[in-house]
Amino acid sequence: MLYGITKMWVRSMLNVYVICNNALVHKQYVIANSTERVQWFLLTTGLKIVLTRDT
């Protein structure tokens, strides 16, 4: 009985860990994605400014 309870507890703890881990990875991915987008935006804006300054 105790073994079954321990097994269930370990499984639920693992589930919680996996869910938290996935959330963390997702959050990091979103942050990386947004910074990449910002950098790309800055790069394209910088290029536009350079091009308009040349003419």
Distance bins in CASP14 RR format, pairs under 12 A and 6 or more apart:
PFRMAT RR
TARGET T0000
AUTHOR 0000-0000-0000
RMODE 2
METHOD distances of the structure
MODEL  1
1 7 0 0 0 0 0 1 0 0 0 0 0
1 8 0 0 0 0 0 1 0 0 0 0 0
2 8 0 0 0 0 0 1 0 0 0 0 0
2 9 0 0 0 0 0 1 0 0 0 0 0
3 9 0 0 0 0 0 1 0 0 0 0 0
3 10 0 0 0 0 0 1 0 0 0 0 0
4 10 0 0 0 0 1 0 0 0 0 0 0
4 11 0 0 0 0 1 0 0 0 0 0 0
4 12 0 0 0 0 0 1 0 0 0 0 0
5 11 0 0 0 0 0 1 0 0 0 0 0
5 12 0 0 0 0 0 1 0 0 0 0 0
6 12 0 0 0 0 0 1 0 0 0 0 0
6 13 0 0 0 0 0 1 0 0 0 0 0
7 13 0 0 0 0 0 1 0 0 0 0 0
7 14 0 0 0 0 0 1 0 0 0 0 0
8 14 0 0 0 0 0 1 0 0 0 0 0
8 15 0 0 0 0 0 1 0 0 0 0 0
9 15 0 0 0 0 0 1 0 0 0 0 0
9 16 0 0 0 0 0 1 0 0 0 0 0
10 16 0 0 0 0 0 1 0 0 0 0 0
10 17 0 0 0 0 0 1 0 0 0 0 0
11 17 0 0 0 0 0 1 0 0 0 0 0
11 18 0 0 0 0 0 1 0 0 0 0 0
12 18 0 0 0 0 0 1 0 0 0 0 0
12 19 0 0 0 0 0 1 0 0 0 0 0
13 19 0 0 0 0 0 1 0 0 0 0 0
13 20 0 0 0 0 0 1 0 0 0 0 0
14 20 0 0 0 0 0 1 0 0 0 0 0
14 21 0 0 0 0 0 1 0 0 0 0 0
15 21 0 0 0 0 0 1 0 0 0 0 0
15 22 0 0 0 0 0 1 0 0 0 0 0
16 22 0 0 0 0 0 1 0 0 0 0 0
16 23 0 0 0 0 0 1 0 0 0 0 0
17 23 0 0 0 0 0 1 0 0 0 0 0
17 24 0 0 0 0 0 1 0 0 0 0 0
18 24 0 0 0 0 0 1 0 0 0 0 0
18 25 0 0 0 0 0 1 0 0 0 0 0
19 25 0 0 0 0 0 1 0 0 0 0 0
19 26 0 0 0 0 0 1 0 0 0 0 0
20 26 0 0 0 0 0 1 0 0 0 0 0
20 27 0 0 0 0 0 1 0 0 0 0 0
21 27 0 0 0 0 0 1 0 0 0 0 0
21 28 0 0 0 0 0 1 0 0 0 0 0
22 28 0 0 0 0 0 1 0 0 0 0 0
22 29 0 0 0 0 0 1 0 0 0 0 0
23 29 0 0 0 0 0 1 0 0 0 0 0
23 30 0 0 0 0 0 1 0 0 0 0 0
24 30 0 0 0 0 0 1 0 0 0 0 0
24 31 0 0 0 0 0 1 0 0 0 0 0
25 31 0 0 0 0 0 1 0 0 0 0 0
25 32 0 0 0 0 0 1 0 0 0 0 0
26 32 0 0 0 0 0 1 0 0 0 0 0
26 33 0 0 0 0 0 1 0 0 0 0 0
27 33 0 0 0 0 0 1 0 0 0 0 0
27 34 0 0 0 0 0 1 0 0 0 0 0
28 34 0 0 0 0 0 1 0 0 0 0 0
28 35 0 0 0 0 0 1 0 0 0 0 0
29 35 0 0 0 0 0 1 0 0 0 0 0
29 36 0 0 0 0 0 1 0 0 0 0 0
30 36 0 0 0 0 0 1 0 0 0 0 0
30 37 0 0 0 0 0 1 0 0 0 0 0
31 37 0 0 0 0 0 1 0 0 0 0 0
31 38 0 0 0 0 0 1 0 0 0 0 0
32 38 0 0 0 0 0 1 0 0 0 0 0
32 39 0 0 0 0 0 1 0 0 0 0 0
33 39 0 0 0 0 0 1 0 0 0 0 0
33 40 0 0 0 0 0 1 0 0 0 0 0
34 40 0 0 0 0 0 1 0 0 0 0 0
34 41 0 0 0 0 0 1 0 0 0 0 0
35 41 0 0 0 0 0 1 0 0 0 0 0
35 42 0 0 0 0 0 1 0 0 0 0 0
36 42 0 0 0 0 0 1 0 0 0 0 0
36 43 0 0 0 0 0 1 0 0 0 0 0
37 43 0 0 0 0 0 1 0 0 0 0 0
37 44 0 0 0 0 0 1 0 0 0 0 0
38 44 0 0 0 0 0 1 0 0 0 0 0
38 45 0 0 0 0 0 1 0 0 0 0 0
39 45 0 0 0 0 0 1 0 0 0 0 0
39 46 0 0 0 0 0 1 0 0 0 0 0
40 46 0 0 0 0 0 1 0 0 0 0 0
40 47 0 0 0 0 0 1 0 0 0 0 0
41 47 0 0 0 0 0 1 0 0 0 0 0
41 48 0 0 0 0 0 1 0 0 0 0 0
42 48 0 0 0 0 0 1 0 0 0 0 0
42 49 0 0 0 0 0 1 0 0 0 0 0
43 49 0 0 0 0 0 1 0 0 0 0 0
43 50 0 0 0 0 0 1 0 0 0 0 0
44 50 0 0 0 0 0 1 0 0 0 0 0
44 51 0 0 0 0 0 1 0 0 0 0 0
45 51 0 0 0 0 0 1 0 0 0 0 0
45 52 0 0 0 0 0 1 0 0 0 0 0
46 52 0 0 0 0 1 0 0 0 0 0 0
46 53 0 0 0 0 1 0 0 0 0 0 0
47 53 0 0 0 0 0 1 0 0 0 0 0
47 54 0 0 0 0 0 1 0 0 0 0 0
48 54 0 0 0 0 0 1 0 0 0 0 0
48 55 0 0 0 0 0 1 0 0 0 0 0
49 55 0 0 0 0 0 1 0 0 0 0 0
END
